[in-house]
Amino acid sequence: MRDKAHKLLFNILHDDTLAMEIEVACYHWSSGNTKSYSQKIRSIIYNLKNNSKFYDDVCDKKYSPEVLMILEPSAINEDLWRPIYESIEGKRRRIEKNTEKINAMCGI
């Protein structure tokens, strides 16, 4: 499994050292838990293939392999997550505004 992960990373990154460092970091991060390891490797590979900014950031070593393991999804794909966070923030503001109105109507 680990050899396959390394090969997949190498085929995308074309940098054997970086591929190995990411694979080893993932193995240590997962503490040998096969399910966690597989999910993290799949996530990284998917994002390397489908997100050119993330690919460039990884190749430019903007993130260490250890940091890659703990990156929030929003840091990996800002364009995907920005509208989601904005929607949540809009809902939060509406709830806050409505709460203020209700409190005013109740004299609180």
Buried (B, 14 or more C-beta within 10 A) or exposed (E): EEEEBBEBBBEBBEBEEBBBBBBBBBBEBBEEEEEBBBEBBEBBBEBBEEBEEBBEBBBEEEBEBBEBBEBEEEBBBEEEBEEEEEEEEEEEEEEEEEEEEEEEEEEE
